[in-house]
Amino acid sequence: MCVLYAQHLRYFASSVTENPVVEHTLINVFICGLVDGPVKTYMYQEDYHTLEKAIAYAEQEESSLRQCQASASNHRPTRRQETGGPEPMDLCYIESENSRSLESQANGKMPSLSEDWTLRTYA
């Protein structure tokens, strides 16, 4: 965001040919035009001698801020396991019973009630 704004300001400064704008004025215009936030607040505390130094510093601060925000948003606290609720099913058991039933059918045998997992009742 800061980069695009800096390009516009550079273009503006280069367009003025009759009465060149004083460097200090360009720096103030640049800082005033930044989005309100920590970067702008910090820029007011420093004294910059050239517009390029001010732009480079603002870009560096903006990049650092983005990295901090990205790392903070990626942090997720570990989820506590709740007790007293339903427990997850073990699907491996169902798959092994199902595969036995399919093997029996492939061999030409009819599965008995004990082999067929769909007819089994659970306590």
Backbone bond lengths (Angstrom), bond angles and torsions (degrees), N, CA, C in turn:
res aa  C-N    CA-C-N  psi(-1)  N-CA   C-N-CA  omega(-1)  CA-C   N-CA-C  phi
1 M - - - 1.449 - - 1.527 109.81 -
2 C 1.298 115.16 -43.27 1.459 121.27 -178.86 1.529 110.48 -66.60
3 V 1.339 116.75 -33.42 1.463 121.36 -176.73 1.523 110.80 -64.96
4 L 1.317 116.87 -45.43 1.462 121.06 -179.59 1.531 110.77 -63.44
5 Y 1.315 116.18 -43.54 1.462 120.70 178.23 1.530 110.60 -62.31
6 A 1.325 116.85 -40.98 1.469 121.07 179.44 1.528 110.90 -64.03
7 Q 1.330 116.83 -38.28 1.468 119.75 177.97 1.521 111.29 -63.92
8 H 1.320 116.89 -41.32 1.468 120.56 177.60 1.530 111.11 -62.79
9 L 1.304 116.41 -41.20 1.465 120.19 -179.98 1.531 111.13 -67.70
10 R 1.315 117.16 -39.36 1.474 120.21 176.41 1.528 110.59 -62.17
11 Y 1.330 115.72 -42.73 1.465 120.04 178.96 1.532 110.27 -62.07
12 F 1.319 115.96 -43.84 1.461 121.13 178.20 1.527 110.62 -59.43
13 A 1.313 116.84 -46.58 1.470 121.11 -178.23 1.522 111.38 -64.73
14 S 1.324 117.66 -36.30 1.466 119.83 -179.69 1.525 111.95 -77.21
15 S 1.331 117.59 -20.90 1.467 121.39 -179.94 1.522 112.25 -75.66
16 V 1.305 116.90 -27.33 1.462 121.01 -179.27 1.527 107.87 -79.77
17 T 1.344 116.24 113.42 1.468 119.54 -176.40 1.528 113.14 -112.51
18 E 1.326 117.67 -32.23 1.467 119.36 -175.18 1.522 111.94 -70.99
19 N 1.307 117.17 -56.96 1.465 121.47 178.15 1.528 107.39 -117.99
20 P 1.317 118.33 96.42 1.467 119.61 -177.40 1.528 111.28 -59.39
21 V 1.310 114.60 143.18 1.462 120.98 -179.31 1.526 108.33 -76.87
22 V 1.305 115.50 137.86 1.459 121.24 178.95 1.535 108.28 -67.75
23 E 1.330 115.46 139.91 1.474 121.72 -176.87 1.528 111.66 -56.57
24 H 1.309 116.63 -41.75 1.469 120.38 -178.83 1.533 110.92 -62.50
25 T 1.322 117.06 -36.36 1.466 121.15 177.67 1.524 110.45 -66.24
26 L 1.329 117.11 -41.88 1.469 120.67 177.78 1.527 111.48 -61.52
27 I 1.314 116.26 -39.66 1.468 120.17 178.74 1.524 110.21 -63.51
28 N 1.337 117.15 -44.42 1.469 120.39 178.63 1.522 111.62 -63.86
29 V 1.325 117.17 -41.64 1.473 120.58 177.90 1.523 109.78 -62.63
30 F 1.327 117.00 -41.85 1.463 121.04 179.21 1.523 111.37 -61.07
31 I 1.314 116.88 -49.40 1.463 120.66 -177.99 1.526 110.90 -65.41
32 C 1.331 117.41 -41.11 1.472 120.38 179.36 1.526 111.65 -64.57
33 G 1.308 117.34 -30.26 1.458 121.10 -178.01 1.511 114.93 -82.78
34 L 1.332 117.48 -7.82 1.462 120.03 178.52 1.526 110.33 -68.85
35 V 1.310 115.53 155.12 1.463 121.30 177.14 1.527 108.41 -67.46
36 D 1.341 116.15 137.92 1.461 119.94 178.52 1.522 109.57 -59.71
37 G 1.303 115.47 130.96 1.458 120.40 -179.21 1.513 110.45 165.58
38 P 1.322 116.35 -168.79 1.461 119.65 -176.25 1.529 113.61 -64.46
39 V 1.336 117.63 -33.86 1.468 119.98 -179.49 1.522 110.07 -65.56
40 K 1.322 117.02 -46.98 1.463 120.92 -179.55 1.529 110.68 -63.76
41 T 1.313 116.65 -41.96 1.464 120.68 179.48 1.523 110.82 -61.38
42 Y 1.323 116.46 -43.09 1.457 119.76 -179.35 1.526 111.50 -69.97
43 M 1.322 116.76 -33.92 1.469 120.36 -179.85 1.531 111.03 -64.59
44 Y 1.329 117.46 -33.63 1.466 120.62 178.60 1.526 111.88 -66.61
45 Q 1.320 117.58 -24.97 1.461 120.81 -176.24 1.525 113.08 -80.67
46 E 1.315 117.67 -18.20 1.465 121.54 -177.10 1.527 110.62 -102.14
47 D 1.325 115.47 162.57 1.463 121.55 177.37 1.526 107.82 -117.20
48 Y 1.319 116.49 119.76 1.461 121.79 -176.92 1.524 109.40 -110.24
49 H 1.332 116.18 139.63 1.464 121.11 -178.26 1.524 112.27 -91.87
50 T 1.338 116.97 -25.37 1.465 119.66 179.06 1.519 109.64 -132.39
51 L 1.313 114.69 155.24 1.465 120.72 177.78 1.524 110.42 -64.29
52 E 1.316 117.49 -39.10 1.464 121.15 -178.64 1.526 111.79 -62.80
53 K 1.326 117.22 -38.49 1.465 120.23 177.03 1.527 110.66 -66.51
54 A 1.310 116.67 -40.03 1.465 120.62 178.90 1.526 110.56 -64.86
55 I 1.330 116.93 -43.11 1.468 120.85 179.57 1.525 110.32 -64.80
56 A 1.328 116.75 -45.39 1.467 120.47 -179.92 1.525 111.07 -61.11
57 Y 1.321 116.15 -40.91 1.458 119.86 -179.77 1.535 111.12 -68.23
58 A 1.317 116.99 -40.49 1.466 120.43 178.79 1.527 110.65 -64.43
59 E 1.332 117.12 -40.90 1.466 120.49 178.29 1.525 110.80 -64.13
60 Q 1.327 116.24 -40.24 1.460 120.60 178.96 1.531 110.67 -64.10
61 E 1.317 116.68 -45.31 1.464 120.68 179.76 1.529 111.36 -65.34
62 E 1.321 116.89 -40.01 1.461 120.99 179.01 1.529 110.60 -64.32
63 S 1.313 116.76 -40.65 1.461 121.36 178.05 1.526 111.15 -64.90
64 S 1.317 116.73 -43.12 1.470 120.80 178.11 1.522 111.07 -62.53
65 L 1.316 116.25 -41.12 1.461 120.78 179.39 1.526 111.00 -63.78
66 R 1.334 117.04 -42.56 1.473 120.63 178.22 1.522 111.34 -62.00
67 Q 1.332 116.86 -41.57 1.461 120.23 179.67 1.521 111.10 -64.30
68 C 1.317 116.94 -40.70 1.464 120.39 178.46 1.520 111.05 -64.81
69 Q 1.314 116.87 -42.14 1.459 120.43 179.98 1.520 111.01 -67.56
70 A 1.326 117.32 -37.78 1.466 120.67 179.83 1.518 110.93 -67.28
71 S 1.326 117.56 -42.76 1.461 119.54 -179.51 1.524 110.81 -70.21
72 A 1.317 117.66 -32.08 1.468 120.11 178.47 1.518 111.00 -71.56
73 S 1.327 117.94 -34.88 1.463 119.92 -179.05 1.520 111.73 -77.31
74 N 1.343 118.42 -21.24 1.462 121.10 178.66 1.519 112.28 -80.25
75 H 1.316 117.30 -16.19 1.459 120.45 -179.55 1.521 109.42 -76.96
76 R 1.305 114.68 121.59 1.465 119.47 176.88 1.520 108.06 -124.45
77 P 1.307 117.20 130.05 1.457 118.94 179.76 1.525 110.62 -66.60
78 T 1.333 115.42 151.89 1.459 119.17 179.50 1.516 109.46 -67.87
79 R 1.297 114.68 142.99 1.457 120.28 -176.94 1.521 109.30 -84.83
80 R 1.305 115.88 130.02 1.456 120.16 177.33 1.515 109.07 -80.08
81 Q 1.320 114.97 140.50 1.450 118.92 179.47 1.526 108.52 -83.80
82 E 1.309 115.05 126.99 1.457 120.07 -179.08 1.521 109.63 -81.25
83 T 1.313 115.91 143.70 1.459 120.41 178.46 1.510 109.05 -105.19
84 G 1.298 115.83 153.81 1.451 120.74 177.32 1.516 114.04 89.73
85 G 1.309 117.93 -5.14 1.456 121.13 179.46 1.519 111.07 -96.14
86 P 1.303 116.78 -177.32 1.461 119.94 179.11 1.531 110.68 -66.69
87 E 1.318 114.65 148.10 1.456 120.28 179.53 1.521 109.29 -99.72
88 P 1.322 117.77 149.19 1.459 119.58 -179.81 1.525 111.26 -68.04
89 M 1.336 115.34 149.74 1.464 120.85 179.98 1.520 110.32 -81.07
90 D 1.326 115.63 150.17 1.453 121.22 174.39 1.522 107.67 -92.14
91 L 1.322 116.68 102.01 1.461 121.27 -176.09 1.519 112.62 -75.30
92 C 1.312 118.51 -18.59 1.466 120.91 178.60 1.527 110.47 -62.66
93 Y 1.330 117.36 -38.80 1.457 121.35 -179.97 1.526 110.40 -63.97
94 I 1.301 117.75 -44.03 1.462 121.93 -179.52 1.520 110.54 -65.03
95 E 1.303 117.77 -41.71 1.460 120.52 -179.66 1.516 111.32 -64.98
96 S 1.337 117.68 -39.52 1.461 119.43 -179.18 1.523 110.60 -68.00
97 E 1.320 119.10 -39.51 1.461 122.14 176.86 1.522 110.53 -65.42
98 N 1.321 117.22 -41.18 1.456 121.97 -179.75 1.521 110.23 -65.01
99 S 1.320 117.44 -41.35 1.461 119.72 -179.38 1.517 111.03 -66.58
100 R 1.341 119.18 -34.59 1.467 121.38 176.09 1.514 110.48 -64.02
101 S 1.324 116.46 -40.72 1.459 120.75 179.60 1.519 110.35 -64.08
102 L 1.321 117.24 -42.04 1.462 121.00 179.14 1.521 111.36 -67.55
103 E 1.359 117.65 -36.74 1.458 120.88 177.28 1.521 110.62 -64.75
104 S 1.323 116.75 -40.12 1.462 120.52 178.99 1.516 110.60 -63.25
105 Q 1.323 116.99 -41.58 1.460 120.45 179.12 1.520 110.77 -66.93
106 A 1.318 117.63 -35.99 1.460 121.12 179.40 1.522 110.88 -68.57
107 N 1.338 118.20 -31.01 1.462 122.12 178.60 1.517 111.73 -82.08
108 G 1.289 119.13 -2.66 1.455 122.97 178.74 1.505 114.35 91.65
109 K 1.317 118.52 3.29 1.460 120.89 178.70 1.521 109.03 -94.89
110 M 1.295 115.72 145.65 1.459 120.59 173.50 1.522 108.02 -84.27
111 P 1.300 118.38 134.01 1.465 119.08 179.57 1.519 110.96 -69.66
112 S 1.306 114.46 142.73 1.456 118.54 176.20 1.519 108.48 -80.63
113 L 1.320 115.91 172.12 1.459 119.54 -179.75 1.519 111.41 -62.16
114 S 1.323 117.22 -31.74 1.461 119.04 -179.00 1.523 111.41 -73.74
115 E 1.344 118.53 -25.02 1.453 121.03 -179.54 1.529 112.46 -86.44
116 D 1.320 117.50 -24.63 1.458 120.55 -175.83 1.528 109.54 -85.99
117 W 1.319 117.14 111.69 1.466 121.44 -174.99 1.519 112.60 -71.25
118 T 1.321 117.73 -20.24 1.462 118.96 -178.27 1.520 111.87 -76.27
119 L 1.347 117.35 -23.90 1.461 119.72 -178.43 1.522 112.41 -96.61
120 R 1.300 116.92 -3.52 1.450 121.19 -177.37 1.528 109.98 -77.72
121 T 1.297 116.51 139.21 1.471 120.70 175.21 1.517 108.16 -102.99
122 Y 1.293 114.64 143.33 1.460 120.64 -179.05 1.517 109.60 -111.30
123 A 1.318 114.68 141.68 1.462 119.86 -179.46 1.495 110.91 -87.40
